Amino acid sequence: MSDLITLEVVDVDGAIREAADDAGDTRMDFFKKAAVGGGSLLAGGVLMGGMPAIAAASRPSKKNDVAILQFALTLEYLEAAFYNEAVKNGALTGEVLEAAKIVQKHENTHVKTLKKLLGSASIKSPKFDFGDTTTDPALFLATAQALEDTGVKAYSGQAGNILQKPVLAAAASILTVEARHASRFRTLNGANFAPAAFDKPLSKAAVLKAVKKTGFITK
């Protein structure tokens, strides 16, 4: 995406802004309202390993659309930080570096877009430690493939939980780009660019679990 999706385009009727205004005085208050379920995914009702503790989707609503956008923003923070660090470290070359720079730009644009859409309901970026994955080209490719595959499945997993068509359109426009990222890194990594005719969507709980297992989020 070369241009930001503006709040006025996506939030024509003010639904996102209205839901954000109703979310509470603090981000913590909002997460307490938006998080669904309990169990081990909730830690103090707010965060688990630096990720928003939204264990499952609630019924489609304006407020749930905001929660989904916050969930998406956290994933985009992770991806943007990963590519920013990998490009900065200077270990990548050739087609891999070229792809990383393109994706880096896209992911940073996604972050800016989602933050603009959420406004006061935006969440802060977690802290990350990517270890050797941003300095070892082979580890970088394997990680990029895994992150992009997970991102695609995360977005598709929330499609049926989105109430407002403009929000769905915004999410879908990011999803298709993420799918292109996944295909490119799969090819560069020597993997099948499209291993199946259908992707299996992932729930928020499954995505949170997968990201937590990487150990990339420190706080």
KEDREN-993845 format. One record per atom (N, C-alpha, C): residue number from 1; atom name; x, y, z. Coordinates in nm, 3 decimals, padded with zeros to 5 digits. Example, Ala and Ser with C-alpha at 12.3 -4.5 7.8 and 13.67 -1.06 7.14 Angstrom:
KEDREN-993845
1	N	01.319	-00.569	00.780
1	CA	01.230	-00.450	00.780
1	C	01.320	-00.330	00.780
2	N	01.285	-00.225	00.708
2	CA	01.367	-00.106	00.714
2	C	01.290	00.003	00.787
***
This chain:
KEDREN-993845
1	N	00.085	-00.119	00.000
1	CA	00.000	00.000	00.000
1	C	00.089	00.124	00.000
2	N	00.079	00.207	-00.103
2	CA	00.164	00.324	-00.111
2	C	00.102	00.444	-00.041
3	N	-00.027	00.445	-00.024
3	CA	-00.095	00.557	00.039
3	C	-00.171	00.510	00.162
4	N	-00.181	00.600	00.259
4	CA	-00.256	00.567	00.379
4	C	-00.405	00.566	00.349
5	N	-00.475	00.471	00.412
5	CA	-00.620	00.472	00.409
5	C	-00.663	00.575	00.513
6	N	-00.732	00.678	00.473
6	CA	-00.765	00.783	00.568
6	C	-00.884	00.744	00.655
7	N	-00.890	00.804	00.772
7	CA	-01.000	00.779	00.864
7	C	-01.133	00.818	00.801
8	N	-01.132	00.925	00.725
8	CA	-01.256	00.972	00.664
8	C	-01.311	00.874	00.561
9	N	-01.220	00.804	00.491
9	CA	-01.263	00.708	00.390
9	C	-01.318	00.582	00.455
10	N	-01.247	00.529	00.555
10	CA	-01.287	00.404	00.617
10	C	-01.401	00.424	00.717
11	N	-01.397	00.535	00.790
11	CA	-01.493	00.558	00.897
11	C	-01.593	00.665	00.856
12	N	-01.662	00.640	00.745
12	CA	-01.752	00.739	00.687
12	C	-01.858	00.785	00.786
13	N	-01.917	00.690	00.861
13	CA	-02.025	00.727	00.952
13	C	-01.977	00.754	01.094
14	N	-01.844	00.756	01.113
14	CA	-01.791	00.786	01.246
14	C	-01.797	00.671	01.343
15	N	-01.822	00.550	01.293
15	CA	-01.841	00.436	01.383
15	C	-01.715	00.401	01.462
16	N	-01.600	00.405	01.395
16	CA	-01.476	00.372	01.464
16	C	-01.446	00.474	01.571
17	N	-01.460	00.601	01.535
17	CA	-01.433	00.707	01.633
17	C	-01.531	00.700	01.750
18	N	-01.657	00.669	01.718
18	CA	-01.756	00.657	01.824
18	C	-01.722	00.543	01.919
19	N	-01.684	00.429	01.863
19	CA	-01.649	00.314	01.946
19	C	-01.525	00.343	02.029
20	N	-01.429	00.412	01.970
20	CA	-01.307	00.446	02.042
20	C	-01.337	00.542	02.156
21	N	-01.424	00.638	02.131
21	CA	-01.461	00.734	02.236
21	C	-01.533	00.667	02.350
22	N	-01.609	00.561	02.318
22	CA	-01.685	00.488	02.420
22	C	-01.600	00.384	02.492
23	N	-01.475	00.368	02.448
23	CA	-01.394	00.258	02.499
23	C	-01.352	00.275	02.644
24	N	-01.348	00.397	02.693
24	CA	-01.306	00.419	02.831
24	C	-01.199	00.525	02.838
25	N	-01.161	00.562	02.959
25	CA	-01.063	00.669	02.977
25	C	-00.921	00.625	02.943
26	N	-00.893	00.495	02.953
26	CA	-00.758	00.447	02.927
26	C	-00.763	00.325	02.837
27	N	-00.648	00.293	02.779
27	CA	-00.640	00.173	02.696
27	C	-00.667	00.049	02.781
28	N	-00.625	00.053	02.907
28	CA	-00.647	-00.061	02.995
28	C	-00.797	-00.084	03.015
29	N	-00.871	00.025	03.034
29	CA	-01.016	00.012	03.049
29	C	-01.076	-00.049	02.924
30	N	-01.025	-00.006	02.808
30	CA	-01.080	-00.059	02.684
30	C	-01.057	-00.208	02.671
31	N	-00.936	-00.253	02.701
31	CA	-00.906	-00.394	02.688
31	C	-00.988	-00.478	02.785
32	N	-01.014	-00.424	02.902
32	CA	-01.096	-00.498	02.998
32	C	-01.237	-00.517	02.943
33	N	-01.285	-00.418	02.868
33	CA	-01.418	-00.428	02.809
33	C	-01.417	-00.515	02.685
34	N	-01.308	-00.503	02.604
34	CA	-01.304	-00.570	02.474
34	C	-01.265	-00.716	02.483
35	N	-01.183	-00.752	02.583
35	CA	-01.137	-00.890	02.594
35	C	-01.255	-00.982	02.623
36	N	-01.256	-01.095	02.557
36	CA	-01.364	-01.192	02.573
36	C	-01.308	-01.319	02.633
37	N	-01.379	-01.379	02.726
37	CA	-01.333	-01.503	02.786
37	C	-01.235	-01.476	02.897
38	N	-01.180	-01.583	02.953
38	CA	-01.084	-01.568	03.061
38	C	-00.967	-01.659	03.036
39	N	-00.955	-01.764	03.116
39	CA	-00.854	-01.865	03.092
39	C	-00.713	-01.811	03.098
40	N	-00.622	-01.891	03.049
40	CA	-00.480	-01.860	03.064
40	C	-00.434	-01.749	02.972
41	N	-00.514	-01.710	02.872
41	CA	-00.470	-01.606	02.781
41	C	-00.479	-01.468	02.844
42	N	-00.557	-01.455	02.950
42	CA	-00.572	-01.325	03.013
42	C	-00.478	-01.314	03.132
43	N	-00.400	-01.208	03.134
43	CA	-00.313	-01.182	03.247
43	C	-00.347	-01.044	03.300
44	N	-00.421	-01.039	03.408
44	CA	-00.464	-00.911	03.459
44	C	-00.568	-00.845	03.372
45	N	-00.627	-00.921	03.277
45	CA	-00.731	-00.866	03.192
45	C	-00.680	-00.779	03.081
46	N	-00.547	-00.760	03.070
46	CA	-00.498	-00.664	02.972
46	C	-00.395	-00.723	02.877
47	N	-00.284	-00.768	02.928
47	CA	-00.176	-00.812	02.841
47	C	-00.124	-00.950	02.876
48	N	-00.073	-01.020	02.776
48	CA	-00.007	-01.148	02.797
48	C	00.117	-01.147	02.711
49	N	00.232	-01.139	02.774
49	CA	00.357	-01.138	02.698
49	C	00.365	-01.024	02.600
50	N	00.304	-00.911	02.634
50	CA	00.310	-00.795	02.548
50	C	00.202	-00.791	02.442
51	N	00.120	-00.895	02.431
51	CA	00.015	-00.898	02.330
51	C	-00.118	-00.863	02.393
52	N	-00.208	-00.796	02.319
52	CA	-00.341	-00.769	02.372
52	C	-00.411	-00.899	02.406
53	N	-00.471	-00.904	02.523
53	CA	-00.535	-01.027	02.568
53	C	-00.677	-01.036	02.518
54	N	-00.692	-01.057	02.388
54	CA	-00.824	-01.075	02.329
54	C	-00.832	-01.221	02.288
55	N	-00.891	-01.302	02.374
55	CA	-00.882	-01.446	02.357
55	C	-00.971	-01.498	02.246
56	N	-01.081	-01.433	02.222
56	CA	-01.173	-01.482	02.121
56	C	-01.258	-01.365	02.073
57	N	-01.320	-01.382	01.958
57	CA	-01.400	-01.274	01.904
57	C	-01.537	-01.270	01.971
58	N	-01.585	-01.149	01.998
58	CA	-01.721	-01.135	02.047
58	C	-01.812	-01.121	01.927
59	N	-01.940	-01.103	01.954
59	CA	-02.031	-01.083	01.843
59	C	-01.993	-00.956	01.769
60	N	-02.011	-00.956	01.635
60	CA	-01.975	-00.837	01.558
60	C	-02.041	-00.712	01.614
61	N	-01.963	-00.609	01.634
61	CA	-02.012	-00.481	01.685
61	C	-01.908	-00.375	01.653
62	N	-01.946	-00.249	01.671
62	CA	-01.852	-00.141	01.646
62	C	-01.732	-00.151	01.741
63	N	-01.759	-00.181	01.866
63	CA	-01.650	-00.192	01.963
63	C	-01.559	-00.311	01.930
64	N	-01.619	-00.419	01.883
64	CA	-01.537	-00.534	01.847
64	C	-01.451	-00.504	01.725
65	N	-01.502	-00.421	01.634
65	CA	-01.421	-00.379	01.520
65	C	-01.296	-00.306	01.568
66	N	-01.310	-00.223	01.670
66	CA	-01.194	-00.153	01.726
66	C	-01.096	-00.253	01.786
67	N	-01.148	-00.353	01.858
67	CA	-01.061	-00.454	01.919
67	C	-00.984	-00.531	01.812
68	N	-01.050	-00.559	01.700
68	CA	-00.983	-00.631	01.590
68	C	-00.874	-00.543	01.529
69	N	-00.902	-00.415	01.513
69	CA	-00.802	-00.324	01.458
69	C	-00.682	-00.314	01.552
70	N	-00.706	-00.315	01.682
70	CA	-00.596	-00.312	01.779
70	C	-00.512	-00.439	01.770
71	N	-00.579	-00.551	01.756
71	CA	-00.512	-00.680	01.738
71	C	-00.424	-00.676	01.613
72	N	-00.479	-00.623	01.504
72	CA	-00.405	-00.613	01.379
72	C	-00.284	-00.520	01.395
73	N	-00.303	-00.410	01.468
73	CA	-00.195	-00.315	01.489
73	C	-00.078	-00.379	01.562
74	N	-00.106	-00.464	01.660
74	CA	00.001	-00.530	01.733
74	C	00.082	-00.621	01.641
75	N	00.014	-00.694	01.553
75	CA	00.084	-00.779	01.457
75	C	00.168	-00.696	01.361
76	N	00.115	-00.583	01.319
76	CA	00.188	-00.496	01.227
76	C	00.310	-00.433	01.296
77	N	00.296	-00.400	01.424
77	CA	00.412	-00.352	01.500
77	C	00.524	-00.455	01.495
78	N	00.488	-00.581	01.518
78	CA	00.585	-00.690	01.519
78	C	00.655	-00.703	01.385
79	N	00.576	-00.705	01.279
79	CA	00.634	-00.723	01.145
79	C	00.721	-00.603	01.106
80	N	00.672	-00.482	01.132
80	CA	00.748	-00.363	01.097
80	C	00.882	-00.359	01.170
81	N	00.880	-00.390	01.299
81	CA	01.004	-00.389	01.377
81	C	01.102	-00.494	01.327
82	N	01.050	-00.610	01.287
82	CA	01.134	-00.718	01.237
82	C	01.207	-00.675	01.109
83	N	01.134	-00.620	01.014
83	CA	01.197	-00.579	00.888
83	C	01.285	-00.456	00.905
84	N	01.246	-00.364	00.991
84	CA	01.330	-00.246	01.017
84	C	01.467	-00.289	01.069
85	N	01.467	-00.383	01.163
85	CA	01.592	-00.429	01.223
85	C	01.675	-00.509	01.122
86	N	01.608	-00.594	01.044
86	CA	01.680	-00.677	00.947
86	C	01.748	-00.592	00.840
87	N	01.678	-00.492	00.789
87	CA	01.737	-00.405	00.687
87	C	01.850	-00.323	00.747
88	N	01.830	-00.272	00.867
88	CA	01.932	-00.190	00.933
88	C	02.060	-00.269	00.962
89	N	02.047	-00.397	00.996
89	CA	02.163	-00.477	01.034
89	C	02.257	-00.505	00.917
90	N	02.207	-00.499	00.794
90	CA	02.293	-00.509	00.678
90	C	02.340	-00.648	00.641
91	N	02.276	-00.752	00.693
91	CA	02.318	-00.888	00.663
91	C	02.253	-00.944	00.537
92	N	02.149	-00.878	00.488
92	CA	02.074	-00.928	00.373
92	C	02.133	-00.870	00.244
93	N	02.124	-00.949	00.137
93	CA	02.177	-00.905	00.008
93	C	02.083	-00.949	-00.104
94	N	02.107	-00.899	-00.223
94	CA	02.038	-00.944	-00.342
94	C	01.886	-00.935	-00.336
95	N	01.821	-01.038	-00.388
95	CA	01.675	-01.040	-00.395
95	C	01.610	-01.040	-00.257
96	N	01.677	-01.101	-00.160
96	CA	01.623	-01.105	-00.024
96	C	01.619	-00.964	00.035
97	N	01.725	-00.888	00.017
97	CA	01.729	-00.751	00.066
97	C	01.625	-00.665	-00.007
98	N	01.614	-00.685	-00.137
98	CA	01.517	-00.609	-00.216
98	C	01.375	-00.634	-00.165
99	N	01.343	-00.761	-00.141
99	CA	01.210	-00.796	-00.091
99	C	01.188	-00.739	00.049
100	N	01.290	-00.750	00.133
100	CA	01.279	-00.701	00.270
100	C	01.251	-00.551	00.274
101	N	01.315	-00.475	00.187
101	CA	01.294	-00.330	00.183
101	C	01.152	-00.296	00.139
102	N	01.100	-00.369	00.041
102	CA	00.963	-00.345	-00.005
102	C	00.863	-00.376	00.106
103	N	00.881	-00.492	00.169
103	CA	00.790	-00.533	00.275
103	C	00.804	-00.441	00.396
104	N	00.925	-00.398	00.425
104	CA	00.948	-00.303	00.534
104	C	00.861	-00.179	00.515
105	N	00.862	-00.125	00.395
105	CA	00.782	-00.005	00.366
105	C	00.634	-00.033	00.385
106	N	00.588	-00.148	00.335
106	CA	00.447	-00.183	00.348
106	C	00.406	-00.195	00.495
107	N	00.486	-00.266	00.574
107	CA	00.448	-00.290	00.713
107	C	00.446	-00.160	00.794
108	N	00.540	-00.072	00.767
108	CA	00.538	00.057	00.835
108	C	00.418	00.141	00.794
109	N	00.378	00.129	00.668
109	CA	00.258	00.198	00.622
109	C	00.134	00.140	00.689
110	N	00.130	00.008	00.706
110	CA	00.017	-00.055	00.775
110	C	00.007	-00.003	00.918
111	N	00.121	00.009	00.985
111	CA	00.121	00.061	01.122
111	C	00.064	00.203	01.125
112	N	00.112	00.288	01.037
112	CA	00.066	00.427	01.033
112	C	-00.085	00.433	01.004
113	N	-00.129	00.348	00.912
113	CA	-00.270	00.348	00.875
113	C	-00.358	00.306	00.992
114	N	-00.323	00.196	01.056
114	CA	-00.404	00.147	01.167
114	C	-00.403	00.244	01.285
115	N	-00.289	00.306	01.312
115	CA	-00.283	00.404	01.420
115	C	-00.371	00.525	01.387
116	N	-00.373	00.565	01.263
116	CA	-00.457	00.677	01.221
116	C	-00.605	00.642	01.234
117	N	-00.638	00.519	01.196
117	CA	-00.777	00.475	01.206
117	C	-00.823	00.469	01.352
118	N	-00.737	00.419	01.439
118	CA	-00.775	00.400	01.579
118	C	-00.767	00.528	01.661
119	N	-00.682	00.619	01.622
119	CA	-00.671	00.744	01.696
119	C	-00.635	00.721	01.842
120	N	-00.717	00.773	01.933
120	CA	-00.690	00.762	02.076
120	C	-00.698	00.618	02.127
121	N	-00.757	00.529	02.048
121	CA	-00.768	00.389	02.088
121	C	-00.647	00.306	02.044
122	N	-00.548	00.371	01.980
122	CA	-00.426	00.300	01.941
122	C	-00.354	00.249	02.065
123	N	-00.289	00.134	02.049
123	CA	-00.208	00.079	02.157
123	C	-00.062	00.103	02.128
124	N	00.020	00.102	02.232
124	CA	00.163	00.123	02.214
124	C	00.230	-00.005	02.163
125	N	00.340	00.013	02.096
125	CA	00.415	-00.103	02.046
125	C	00.483	-00.176	02.161
126	N	00.479	-00.310	02.160
126	CA	00.557	-00.387	02.258
126	C	00.706	-00.369	02.231
127	N	00.790	-00.421	02.319
127	CA	00.934	-00.425	02.298
127	C	00.970	-00.561	02.237
128	N	01.066	-00.562	02.147
128	CA	01.098	-00.685	02.075
128	C	01.246	-00.722	02.087
129	N	01.272	-00.851	02.079
129	CA	01.408	-00.904	02.069
129	C	01.405	-01.018	01.968
130	N	01.458	-00.992	01.848
130	CA	01.452	-01.090	01.740
130	C	01.573	-01.182	01.734
131	N	01.668	-01.164	01.824
131	CA	01.783	-01.252	01.828
131	C	01.859	-01.254	01.696
132	N	01.897	-01.375	01.652
132	CA	01.976	-01.391	01.530
132	C	01.893	-01.387	01.402
133	N	01.761	-01.376	01.416
133	CA	01.675	-01.384	01.297
133	C	01.690	-01.263	01.205
134	N	01.748	-01.155	01.255
134	CA	01.767	-01.036	01.170
134	C	01.912	-01.019	01.126
135	N	01.999	-01.112	01.164
135	CA	02.140	-01.105	01.124
135	C	02.184	-01.228	01.045
136	N	02.107	-01.334	01.049
136	CA	02.138	-01.457	00.975
136	C	02.038	-01.467	00.860
137	N	02.084	-01.456	00.733
137	CA	01.992	-01.457	00.619
137	C	01.899	-01.578	00.614
138	N	01.949	-01.696	00.648
138	CA	01.865	-01.816	00.644
138	C	01.756	-01.809	00.751
139	N	01.794	-01.765	00.871
139	CA	01.695	-01.751	00.978
139	C	01.596	-01.639	00.945
140	N	01.645	-01.535	00.881
140	CA	01.556	-01.426	00.841
140	C	01.447	-01.478	00.748
141	N	01.486	-01.553	00.645
141	CA	01.388	-01.602	00.548
141	C	01.285	-01.694	00.614
142	N	01.333	-01.783	00.700
142	CA	01.241	-01.876	00.767
142	C	01.143	-01.799	00.856
143	N	01.194	-01.696	00.924
143	CA	01.109	-01.617	01.013
143	C	01.012	-01.531	00.934
144	N	01.059	-01.470	00.827
144	CA	00.973	-01.387	00.743
144	C	00.858	-01.471	00.686
145	N	00.890	-01.591	00.640
145	CA	00.786	-01.680	00.589
145	C	00.683	-01.711	00.696
146	N	00.730	-01.743	00.816
146	CA	00.639	-01.779	00.925
146	C	00.553	-01.659	00.966
147	N	00.614	-01.541	00.977
147	CA	00.539	-01.423	01.018
147	C	00.432	-01.386	00.915
148	N	00.469	-01.390	00.788
148	CA	00.372	-01.352	00.684
148	C	00.261	-01.454	00.672
149	N	00.294	-01.582	00.681
149	CA	00.190	-01.686	00.679
149	C	00.092	-01.667	00.795
150	N	00.146	-01.637	00.913
150	CA	00.062	-01.616	01.030
150	C	-00.023	-01.491	01.014
151	N	00.035	-01.386	00.958
151	CA	-00.040	-01.263	00.938
151	C	-00.159	-01.282	00.846
152	N	-00.139	-01.354	00.738
152	CA	-00.249	-01.382	00.644
152	C	-00.361	-01.457	00.715
153	N	-00.325	-01.559	00.790
153	CA	-00.426	-01.640	00.858
153	C	-00.494	-01.564	00.971
154	N	-00.422	-01.471	01.032
154	CA	-00.480	-01.389	01.138
154	C	-00.586	-01.295	01.082
155	N	-00.555	-01.229	00.972
155	CA	-00.653	-01.139	00.910
155	C	-00.774	-01.215	00.859
156	N	-00.751	-01.328	00.793
156	CA	-00.864	-01.404	00.740
156	C	-00.949	-01.462	00.852
157	N	-00.885	-01.490	00.966
157	CA	-00.959	-01.544	01.081
157	C	-01.055	-01.445	01.142
158	N	-01.033	-01.315	01.119
158	CA	-01.121	-01.213	01.177
158	C	-01.224	-01.160	01.079
159	N	-01.218	-01.200	00.953
159	CA	-01.308	-01.145	00.852
159	C	-01.455	-01.159	00.890
160	N	-01.492	-01.275	00.940
160	CA	-01.633	-01.298	00.975
160	C	-01.677	-01.229	01.103
161	N	-01.582	-01.170	01.177
161	CA	-01.615	-01.105	01.303
161	C	-01.627	-00.953	01.289
162	N	-01.604	-00.902	01.169
162	CA	-01.608	-00.758	01.146
162	C	-01.750	-00.716	01.106
163	N	-01.800	-00.614	01.172
163	CA	-01.937	-00.567	01.148
163	C	-01.945	-00.472	01.030
164	N	-01.856	-00.373	01.028
164	CA	-01.870	-00.263	00.933
164	C	-01.795	-00.290	00.802
165	N	-01.863	-00.270	00.692
165	CA	-01.804	-00.296	00.562
165	C	-01.677	-00.215	00.536
166	N	-01.672	-00.086	00.573
166	CA	-01.547	-00.012	00.549
166	C	-01.428	-00.070	00.625
167	N	-01.453	-00.119	00.747
167	CA	-01.345	-00.181	00.825
167	C	-01.302	-00.311	00.759
168	N	-01.399	-00.389	00.711
168	CA	-01.367	-00.513	00.641
168	C	-01.286	-00.484	00.514
169	N	-01.323	-00.378	00.443
169	CA	-01.250	-00.341	00.322
169	C	-01.106	-00.304	00.354
170	N	-01.086	-00.231	00.464
170	CA	-00.950	-00.192	00.504
170	C	-00.868	-00.315	00.540
171	N	-00.928	-00.406	00.617
171	CA	-00.858	-00.528	00.657
171	C	-00.825	-00.614	00.535
172	N	-00.920	-00.624	00.443
172	CA	-00.899	-00.706	00.324
172	C	-00.788	-00.649	00.237
173	N	-00.777	-00.516	00.231
173	CA	-00.673	-00.455	00.149
173	C	-00.535	-00.482	00.206
174	N	-00.525	-00.497	00.338
174	CA	-00.398	-00.535	00.399
174	C	-00.374	-00.684	00.382
175	N	-00.478	-00.764	00.398
175	CA	-00.467	-00.910	00.385
175	C	-00.408	-00.951	00.251
176	N	-00.455	-00.891	00.142
176	CA	-00.407	-00.932	00.010
176	C	-00.259	-00.898	-00.009
177	N	-00.216	-00.787	00.049
177	CA	-00.074	-00.750	00.041
177	C	00.010	-00.846	00.125
178	N	-00.039	-00.881	00.244
178	CA	00.032	-00.976	00.329
178	C	00.046	-01.111	00.258
179	N	-00.055	-01.149	00.183
179	CA	-00.049	-01.275	00.108
179	C	00.060	-01.271	00.002
180	N	00.077	-01.155	-00.061
180	CA	00.185	-01.140	-00.159
180	C	00.321	-01.148	-00.092
181	N	00.331	-01.088	00.028
181	CA	00.455	-01.099	00.104
181	C	00.488	-01.245	00.132
182	N	00.387	-01.318	00.180
182	CA	00.407	-01.458	00.216
182	C	00.454	-01.539	00.096
183	N	00.391	-01.515	-00.018
183	CA	00.427	-01.589	-00.140
183	C	00.571	-01.561	-00.181
184	N	00.611	-01.433	-00.172
184	CA	00.747	-01.396	-00.213
184	C	00.852	-01.459	-00.122
185	N	00.830	-01.451	00.008
185	CA	00.929	-01.506	00.099
185	C	00.930	-01.659	00.095
186	N	00.817	-01.720	00.067
186	CA	00.815	-01.865	00.050
186	C	00.902	-01.905	-00.069
187	N	00.888	-01.833	-00.178
187	CA	00.967	-01.863	-00.297
187	C	01.116	-01.843	-00.270
188	N	01.151	-01.732	-00.206
188	CA	01.291	-01.705	-00.175
188	C	01.349	-01.807	-00.077
189	N	01.261	-01.864	00.005
189	CA	01.304	-01.962	00.105
189	C	01.303	-02.105	00.050
190	N	01.271	-02.119	-00.079
190	CA	01.269	-02.252	-00.141
190	C	01.149	-02.335	-00.103
191	N	01.042	-02.268	-00.057
191	CA	00.920	-02.340	-00.018
191	C	00.814	-02.325	-00.126
192	N	00.713	-02.410	-00.122
192	CA	00.601	-02.401	-00.215
192	C	00.532	-02.267	-00.193
193	N	00.517	-02.187	-00.300
193	CA	00.460	-02.054	-00.284
193	C	00.312	-02.058	-00.245
194	N	00.244	-02.169	-00.276
194	CA	00.102	-02.185	-00.240
194	C	00.080	-02.332	-00.206
195	N	00.107	-02.372	-00.083
195	CA	00.104	-02.513	-00.047
195	C	-00.034	-02.579	-00.046
196	N	-00.140	-02.500	-00.045
196	CA	-00.274	-02.558	-00.041
196	C	-00.372	-02.469	-00.117
197	N	-00.484	-02.527	-00.157
197	CA	-00.585	-02.452	-00.230
197	C	-00.662	-02.357	-00.138
198	N	-00.662	-02.388	-00.008
198	CA	-00.732	-02.305	00.089
198	C	-00.642	-02.282	00.210
199	N	-00.643	-02.159	00.261
199	CA	-00.572	-02.129	00.385
199	C	-00.665	-02.156	00.503
200	N	-00.609	-02.207	00.611
200	CA	-00.687	-02.226	00.733
200	C	-00.675	-02.102	00.819
201	N	-00.786	-02.031	00.842
201	CA	-00.781	-01.911	00.925
201	C	-00.740	-01.945	01.068
202	N	-00.678	-01.851	01.137
202	CA	-00.640	-01.871	01.276
202	C	-00.720	-01.778	01.367
203	N	-00.762	-01.829	01.480
203	CA	-00.831	-01.747	01.578
203	C	-00.732	-01.654	01.646
204	N	-00.782	-01.554	01.716
204	CA	-00.693	-01.465	01.790
204	C	-00.612	-01.543	01.891
205	N	-00.678	-01.637	01.960
205	CA	-00.608	-01.716	02.061
205	C	-00.492	-01.793	02.001
206	N	-00.514	-01.851	01.883
206	CA	-00.408	-01.929	01.817
206	C	-00.293	-01.839	01.773
207	N	-00.326	-01.720	01.723
207	CA	-00.222	-01.627	01.680
207	C	-00.141	-01.579	01.800
208	N	-00.208	-01.543	01.908
208	CA	-00.139	-01.497	02.028
208	C	-00.045	-01.605	02.081
209	N	-00.092	-01.729	02.078
209	CA	-00.010	-01.840	02.127
209	C	00.113	-01.858	02.039
210	N	00.094	-01.850	01.908
210	CA	00.206	-01.868	01.815
210	C	00.310	-01.758	01.832
211	N	00.263	-01.634	01.845
211	CA	00.356	-01.522	01.860
211	C	00.428	-01.530	01.995
212	N	00.357	-01.567	02.098
212	CA	00.418	-01.578	02.231
212	C	00.531	-01.681	02.230
213	N	00.512	-01.790	02.155
213	CA	00.611	-01.898	02.151
213	C	00.741	-01.853	02.084
214	N	00.736	-01.751	02.000
214	CA	00.858	-01.706	01.934
214	C	00.955	-01.642	02.033
215	N	00.902	-01.586	02.141
215	CA	00.986	-01.516	02.237
215	C	01.031	-01.379	02.190
216	N	00.977	-01.332	02.077
216	CA	01.018	-01.204	02.022
216	C	00.972	-01.086	02.108
217	N	00.857	-01.101	02.173
217	CA	00.804	-00.992	02.253
217	C	00.858	-01.003	02.395
218	N	00.930	-00.899	02.435
218	CA	00.992	-00.901	02.568
218	C	00.906	-00.834	02.673
219	N	00.831	-00.732	02.633
219	CA	00.738	-00.666	02.726
219	C	00.650	-00.568	02.649
***
